[in-house]
Amino acid sequence: MVFQEMSPRETISSFLLWYFIDCTSSLLSCGELSMETMKIVASCPSNEDEKNKLAKDKNCERYWKIFKHNCTEDPSTFQYHCVINGHRNKKIEVCAKKSSISGYCTEFSILGRKIKGNYGYDCTKFNPPCKINYNSTDAYLYKQCYNFSSEQGKVVVDGAGQFGAHIKIGVPVQLPVVEVFNTV
């Protein structure tokens, strides 16, 4: 086999291509990895056995291993969820870092690319109520969170921050993406 000498430009290009192919998977953030696993579904599990079967089928740990996932040291914290979206009009199946939820329905924030409480949907007021604090992977226990009919006409603006905003209008609202730079 004969090797041809490469120009410096070809050498750099080849190195960068190799580096990109080899390292791209390790560059995925936790949120980006979750986005890769997100799927809109017709229903969420109604009991622990169904949840365990769906979690086994989704195999979130596999994604963590394949992508050299760097958002958590422990692959067992990157788990199956079936939750509502921020607009409370879809059910989403997703692998995401589990979180402690405080008295609200669990959502997957597409803008924030994470699991969080939907701060406009207080499940402690349901009958039966949710726990004040619960693990996000237990969202399936609070079936009223999946009931969209009680919130008809209310548009929820999904944001990356901790607090949701409610706007009572009949049309969806598109928010611009704003980047904030630390100047300190």
Secondary structure, DSSP 8 states (H G I E B T S, - for coil): -------HHHHHHHHHHHHHHHHGGGG--HHHHHHHH-EEES---SSHHHHHHHHHHH-HHHHHHHTT--S-S-GGGEEEEEEEETTSS-EEEEEEE--EE-SEEEEEETTTTEEEEEEEEEGGGSSS---SSEEGGGGGG-GGGG--GGGTT-EEE--SSS--EEE--SS-------------
